[in-house]
Amino acid sequence: MLKELISNYKNRKMSLGLYDEVDERNFGAEVIAGNVTKADLTDQEFQTFQPVLMDQLDTDFCVGAGKAYFKQATERVIMSFAGAFAMGARALGYVPEWGISILQVMKGACGFGVPEEDKWKYEAYSILKPLKSGRNYFANWKNMPQDTLDNAAKHKDQSFFQINLLSGWDQFDTFRAYLNKFKDKRIVIQTGVDDHNITLIGQKVINGVIKLFGPDSYGTQSINYRIGKSIDGFRYFSRTEANQLFTGYIAFDMPRALAELLNLYNNKAIKLKDNPECFLVKNGEKHSLVNETIAWAHNTLLFDPNYVSEISQEDFDKIPTGEPAKFKDGQNWQIVRRILEKLNKLDLINET
């Protein structure tokens, strides 16, 4: 083990650089994911995409690699992990001596984008090019030529969301349910552990045990069990290990203005001025509350005008329209049904 540690130090393979950070202004992923349920969990193997592995070399750019993997998945282009880190530093306002948070790299990708790899390809420090090589040069967005900045701007994220634990769930099941629910959108979860970025892309079954997994950022090596141990370039997490991971983030191609509206009105009833029709905002869409009974089932008390939020036509039009709300989709439908049974008014459960 000591020989491995010394070898890895000499090869500069131990450069990590990440810290956890959250912001109370973050959008929660539940506003677009809706009701992630046990139905979104599976015992089968799946992965969102087949990544081209990256090697962060002698840098602390692991969080940049995580963002680059995400862009690789959604845009099918090899992206610059150094460029993703530099844009995260730009969002922070300065180049830190060591490491940035996932939150900052998410902000950087939304504000400034991520350049393609051939536009900002990392080169380890060289005495032959002391001013244009190495970590500090590539971490600084001010060193980017204009065509690199322009290229990055073409690859901006629109919105990102913090994954909050679902009620009664642990992080292991929450993460794998989100991944499975959105696997067709090639979404990844960016998180971390032990000062190192983790990019989750799916789940594997190993010796009968389900594990979350994703690509590391050391090429075909991984620090999965022993630092520098050559495995396959991927990391695997049991339930216990996954529950030690940092805050998870997920990004979607959703305009910020819409994300803000969904965050504001999630699980609330809305209506236009001088229009009696009400809608429930849920799962990233607005759903017509066909009648008052259905509204009660969803705990939207339409008989109380103070409960319904009035919204402008402009904002109303930004929210996509989903299917009408269903009685049995409401959290309180069983209670409402029992009340109606006692009153002999089951005919009020009318969804047409």
C-alpha positions in Angstrom: 0.0 0.0 0.0 2.8 2.4 0.9 4.4 1.8 -2.5 1.1 2.6 -4.2 0.8 5.8 -2.3 4.3 6.9 -3.1 3.8 5.9 -6.8 0.5 7.8 -7.0 2.1 10.9 -5.4 4.9 10.8 -7.9 2.5 10.4 -10.8 0.4 13.2 -9.3 -2.8 11.1 -9.4 -4.1 12.1 -6.0 -5.2 15.6 -6.8 -8.9 15.8 -5.8 -10.4 19.2 -4.9 -14.1 19.4 -4.1 -16.2 20.6 -1.2 -20.0 20.3 -0.6 -22.0 23.5 -0.7 -25.7 24.2 -0.8 -27.8 27.3 -1.3 -31.3 27.8 0.1 -32.3 29.5 -3.2 -31.6 26.2 -5.1 -34.5 24.8 -7.1 -35.5 21.4 -5.7 -35.6 18.7 -8.4 -39.1 17.6 -7.1 -40.6 20.6 -9.0 -39.9 18.9 -12.3 -39.6 15.3 -11.3 -43.0 15.3 -9.7 -43.9 12.3 -7.6 -40.9 10.0 -8.0 -42.3 6.8 -6.6 -41.3 3.2 -5.8 -42.4 2.4 -9.3 -39.3 4.3 -10.5 -37.0 1.8 -8.7 -35.9 -1.3 -10.5 -33.7 -4.3 -9.7 -32.5 -4.4 -13.3 -29.2 -2.9 -14.5 -29.4 0.3 -16.5 -27.2 3.3 -17.4 -28.0 6.6 -19.0 -25.1 6.7 -21.5 -21.7 5.1 -22.4 -19.1 7.7 -21.4 -15.7 8.4 -23.0 -13.5 8.3 -19.9 -11.5 11.4 -18.9 -8.3 11.8 -16.9 -7.9 14.9 -14.8 -4.1 14.3 -14.6 -2.3 16.5 -12.1 -5.3 18.8 -11.3 -8.1 19.3 -8.8 -10.6 19.5 -11.8 -12.7 16.5 -10.7 -15.8 18.6 -10.5 -15.1 19.9 -14.0 -14.9 16.3 -15.2 -18.3 15.7 -13.7 -19.9 18.6 -15.5 -18.1 17.5 -18.7 -19.5 14.0 -18.4 -23.0 15.5 -18.1 -22.6 17.6 -21.2 -21.1 14.6 -23.0 -24.2 12.6 -22.2 -26.8 15.3 -23.2 -25.0 16.9 -26.1 -23.0 13.9 -27.4 -19.9 15.9 -27.6 -16.5 15.5 -25.7 -16.3 18.5 -23.5 -13.4 20.2 -21.7 -13.1 19.3 -18.0 -10.6 22.1 -17.6 -13.1 24.5 -19.2 -16.0 23.4 -17.0 -13.8 24.0 -13.9 -12.7 27.4 -15.2 -16.3 28.5 -15.8 -17.1 27.4 -12.3 -14.3 29.5 -11.0 -15.7 32.4 -13.1 -19.0 32.0 -11.4 -17.2 32.1 -8.1 -15.4 35.3 -9.2 -11.9 34.1 -8.7 -9.6 31.1 -9.2 -9.3 29.3 -5.9 -6.1 27.7 -4.9 -7.7 24.3 -4.6 -11.1 23.0 -5.6 -14.6 24.4 -6.1 -18.0 23.0 -5.3 -20.5 21.3 -7.5 -22.9 24.2 -6.9 -20.3 26.6 -8.5 -19.6 24.4 -11.5 -23.4 24.2 -12.1 -23.6 28.0 -11.9 -20.7 28.4 -14.3 -22.4 26.1 -16.9 -25.6 28.1 -16.7 -24.0 31.5 -16.7 -21.1 30.9 -19.2 -21.4 27.4 -20.7 -18.7 24.7 -21.2 -16.2 24.7 -24.1 -15.6 21.6 -26.2 -12.4 19.7 -25.4 -10.5 20.8 -28.5 -11.2 24.4 -27.6 -9.6 24.2 -24.1 -7.6 20.9 -23.9 -5.7 20.6 -20.7 -1.9 20.3 -20.8 0.1 19.3 -17.7 2.7 21.8 -16.6 5.8 22.0 -18.8 9.0 24.0 -18.3 8.9 24.4 -22.1 5.7 26.4 -21.8 5.7 27.6 -18.2 3.1 30.4 -18.9 0.6 28.4 -20.9 0.5 25.0 -19.2 -0.5 23.5 -15.9 -3.4 23.8 -13.4 -3.3 27.5 -12.7 -3.3 28.5 -16.4 -6.2 26.3 -17.4 -8.2 27.1 -14.3 -8.4 30.8 -15.3 -11.1 31.7 -17.7 -9.3 35.0 -18.4 -6.7 33.0 -20.4 -9.3 31.7 -22.8 -9.3 33.2 -26.3 -12.5 34.7 -27.5 -13.3 31.7 -29.8 -13.2 29.4 -26.7 -15.5 31.7 -24.8 -17.9 31.9 -27.8 -17.8 28.1 -28.1 -18.6 27.7 -24.4 -21.5 30.0 -24.7 -23.1 27.7 -27.2 -23.2 25.0 -24.6 -24.9 26.7 -21.6 -27.2 24.8 -19.3 -30.5 26.4 -18.7 -31.4 25.3 -15.2 -30.0 22.9 -12.5 -31.8 21.4 -9.5 -30.8 20.1 -6.1 -32.0 16.5 -5.4 -33.7 16.5 -2.0 -34.3 13.3 -0.1 -37.7 11.9 -0.7 -39.8 11.5 2.5 -39.0 8.1 4.1 -36.3 7.3 1.5 -32.5 7.1 1.8 -30.1 8.7 -0.6 -29.3 5.4 -2.4 -33.0 4.9 -3.5 -33.6 8.6 -4.2 -30.6 8.8 -6.5 -31.3 5.6 -8.4 -35.0 6.4 -8.8 -34.2 9.8 -10.3 -31.6 8.2 -12.7 -34.1 5.5 -13.8 -37.0 8.0 -14.2 -34.9 10.2 -16.5 -32.6 7.7 -18.2 -34.2 8.3 -21.6 -33.1 12.0 -21.2 -29.5 10.8 -20.6 -29.4 12.7 -17.3 -26.6 12.1 -14.8 -26.4 13.0 -11.1 -23.3 15.0 -10.0 -22.3 14.5 -6.3 -19.2 13.8 -4.4 -17.5 12.1 -1.4 -14.1 12.5 0.3 -13.3 15.7 -1.5 -13.8 14.0 -4.9 -16.5 14.4 -7.6 -18.8 11.5 -8.3 -20.8 11.2 -11.5 -23.6 8.7 -11.3 -25.0 7.3 -14.5 -26.9 4.2 -13.5 -26.9 0.9 -11.5 -25.1 -2.4 -11.8 -25.9 -5.7 -10.1 -22.6 -7.2 -8.7 -22.8 -10.5 -7.0 -26.5 -10.1 -6.5 -26.1 -6.6 -4.9 -27.4 -3.4 -6.6 -24.8 -0.7 -6.7 -24.9 2.9 -8.1 -22.0 3.5 -10.5 -20.4 6.1 -12.7 -17.2 7.0 -14.4 -14.2 8.4 -12.4 -11.9 11.0 -13.7 -8.6 9.1 -13.8 -8.9 7.5 -17.2 -9.0 3.7 -16.8 -8.0 4.0 -13.1 -10.3 4.6 -10.2 -9.9 5.3 -6.5 -12.8 2.9 -5.8 -11.2 0.7 -3.2 -7.5 1.5 -3.1 -6.1 4.8 -4.2 -5.0 4.4 -7.8 -6.2 0.9 -8.1 -6.7 0.0 -11.8 -10.2 -1.4 -12.3 -12.2 -0.1 -15.2 -12.3 3.6 -14.7 -15.7 3.4 -12.8 -16.7 3.7 -9.2 -19.4 1.6 -7.5 -21.4 2.4 -4.5 -23.4 0.2 -2.2 -26.3 1.5 -0.2 -24.1 2.3 2.8 -21.5 4.1 0.6 -24.1 6.0 -1.4 -25.7 7.4 1.7 -22.4 9.1 2.5 -22.4 11.1 -0.8 -22.7 14.9 -1.0 -25.7 16.8 -2.1 -26.8 15.6 -5.6 -27.5 17.9 -8.5 -29.2 17.3 -11.8 -29.5 19.7 -14.8 -32.3 20.0 -17.3 -32.8 21.9 -20.6 -35.4 24.1 -19.0 -35.6 27.9 -19.2 -34.8 29.6 -15.9 -38.0 31.6 -16.0 -40.1 28.4 -16.1 -38.0 26.8 -13.4 -38.7 29.8 -11.1 -42.4 29.6 -11.7 -42.5 25.8 -11.0 -40.5 26.4 -7.9 -42.9 29.1 -6.8 -46.2 27.3 -7.5 -45.3 23.7 -7.1 -48.2 21.7 -5.6 -50.3 24.9 -5.5 -53.6 25.8 -7.2 -53.4 28.8 -9.7 -56.0 30.8 -11.6 -56.3 33.8 -13.9 -58.0 36.9 -12.8 -61.8 36.9 -13.4 -61.6 33.3 -14.5 -63.1 30.6 -12.2 -61.1 27.7 -13.7 -58.3 26.5 -11.5 -55.2 24.5 -12.2 -52.8 22.4 -10.0 -49.1 22.9 -10.7 -47.4 19.6 -10.4 -44.8 17.4 -12.2 -43.6 20.5 -14.1 -47.0 21.1 -15.6 -50.4 22.7 -14.9 -53.3 20.3 -14.6 -56.9 21.4 -14.8 -58.9 20.8 -11.5 -62.0 19.6 -13.3 -64.3 20.1 -10.3 -64.2 20.9 -6.6 -64.3 17.3 -5.5 -61.1 16.5 -7.4 -59.6 19.7 -6.0 -60.4 18.5 -2.5 -58.7 15.1 -3.2 -55.6 17.1 -4.1 -56.0 19.2 -0.9 -56.5 22.4 -3.0 -59.3 24.1 -1.0 -61.0 25.9 -3.8 -63.8 27.1 -1.5 -61.2 29.3 0.1 -60.2 32.0 -2.4 -57.1 32.8 -0.4 -55.7 29.4 -1.1 -55.6 29.8 -4.9 -52.7 31.9 -6.3 -53.7 34.4 -9.0 -51.2 34.4 -11.8 -50.6 36.6 -14.9 -51.5 35.4 -18.3 -47.9 35.7 -19.3 -46.7 33.4 -16.5 -49.6 31.1 -17.0 -48.7 30.6 -20.6 -45.1 29.6 -19.7 -46.2 26.6 -17.7 -46.8 23.5 -20.0 -50.3 22.1 -19.9 -50.6 18.5 -18.7 -53.5 16.1 -18.4 -56.5 17.1 -16.2 -55.9 16.2 -12.5 -57.3 12.8 -11.5 -59.3 12.1 -8.4 -57.2 9.1 -7.3 -53.9 10.9 -7.9 -54.7 13.2 -5.0 -53.1 12.7 -1.6 -56.4 12.8 0.2 -58.6 10.9 -2.2 -59.4 8.1 0.2 -60.5 10.5 2.9 -62.7 12.5 0.5 -64.2 9.3 -0.9 -65.2 8.1 2.6 -66.8 11.4 3.3 -68.8 11.3 0.1 -69.8 7.7 0.8 -71.3 8.8 4.1 -73.1 11.7 2.4 -74.2 9.4 -0.4 -72.7 11.7 -3.0 -70.2 9.5 -4.8 -71.6 10.9 -8.0 -69.6 14.1 -7.4 -66.4 12.1 -8.3 -66.7 13.1 -11.9 -63.6 13.5 -14.0 -65.3 14.5 -17.2 
